[in-house]
């Protein structure tokens, strides 16, 4: 997004951080996601485009570079990310992660909870492990008391795991979202989360493969890109303290459509962060 590079930021409103992590052998290539999103964001996310005032005139935002995750040391990655985020959040207000994966989302929540206590969670994802309390992000985060269970909202789930929510909170599968629409689903998010500190997790596989072909989950029936971006506009009415945009695998999408959507999501989240600070626009 043409942000200045600052690898040791301090007293910033928001730090963008790349997380080049290979999420699974089934869908290799996600480690290349942060670079692809950065490349396309130069054109796709001109500051303030279609969002009113120039976003970067409203918030002090920098690119903090990438987290150094040694190749082949998957088990060490969560600890390295948590340490890096803990240092960043000690001196900066919020972070936006580009890339990562399930284990790293939990690591990010650990760092955020150290700063803010148990937080609300808004997660947009296809998430086929939606009903497995030990196999998904929410189950582990609840078990570790990183999130406030009633303040968890999950949207966009598809497949056999899209029913039931043993930890409480709200779960809207793609069909439920379709019945409510953007306005109705946004109302659910506002009502459930309120003004609690909230971590916003968006995996681009929440979008239908027509809008995000470069992800591992290729089950049809997801949200449109317009629906994803429209729903995220409610984030400005909340109290966000951290964000992530994950799931981009460039080798699976040579067109760059998926990276382009991820860049737009990142731009929207930064703009909504500015709104959430009650900055006059």
C-alpha positions, 0 to 999 in steps of 0.5 A, a space after each residue: 500500500 506504499 506504506 513506509 517500511 519500519 522494522 522497529 516501529 514505536 508509537 504507531 497506530 497500526 503496524 502491518 506485518 507479513 507472516 510467510 507461513 506454509 499452512 499445510 502440505 495439501 495447499 502449499 504456497 501460502 508462505 508466498 501470500 504476504 509478498 503477493 498481497 504487497 505487490 498487488 496492493 500498490 495499485 489496488 489499495 490507493 489510500 482512500 480509494 472509494 473510502 472517503 478521506 485518505 486513510 493514511 492521513 487519519 492513522 499512523 500506519 507502517 509496514 513492519 516487514 515480515 516475521 522471520 520464520 525459519 523454513 522447516 521449523 513449523 513447531 517454532 513458528 507460533 512461539 516466534 510470532 507471539 514474541 514478535 507481536 508481544 513486542 510490537 503491541 507493547 509499543 504500538 496500538 494494533 497490528 494487521 497480519 498478512 498471511 499465517 494459518 490456524 496455529 498462528 492465529 492462536 499465537 496472535 490471540 495469545 499476544 493480543 490477550 496478554 495486552 487486552 485480556 480475553 477479547 471478542 473474535 470476529 472470524 470470516 472463514 470457510 473453516 471446515 473444522 467448525 464443530 470440532 472443539 479441539 481441532 479449530 481456532 475457537 476451541 483452542 482459544 476458548 480453552 486457553 481463555 484468550 477469547 470471551 466465548 459469548 463474544 465470538 462470531 463466525 461467518 461464512 462456514 461451509 461443508 460438514 462442519 458448519 453446524 453447531 457451536 459447542 463453545 457458545 457465541 454465534 455461527 452463521 454458515 453461508 446459508 444463514 448469512 445469505 438469509 440475513 444479508 450484509 445488513 442483518 449479519 452486520 447487526 448480529 456482529 454489532 449486537 454480540 460484540 458491542 464495544 469489547 476489544 475484538 480481533 478480526 480474522 479473515 481467511 480469503 476462503 470465506 469467498 466463493 472460489 469465483 472470487 478467491 480461486 487461490 485458496 485450499 478450500 474450493 467448495 462453492 457457495 461462499 460469499 461474494 467479494 462485495 459481501 465480504 467487504 460490505 460486512 467488514 464495514 461494521 468493524 468501524 463500529 466496534 473496538 478492533 485491536 488486531 487483524 489478520 488476512 490469511 489463506 492466499 496461495 499465489 501458485 493456485 491463482 496466477 491471475 492474482 485475483 485472490 491476492 487482489 481481494 486480500 489487499 482490498 480486505 486489508 485496505 478496508 480493515 485499515 479504514 475501519 480501524 480509523 473509523 473505530 478511533 472516532 476520527 472525524 471523516 
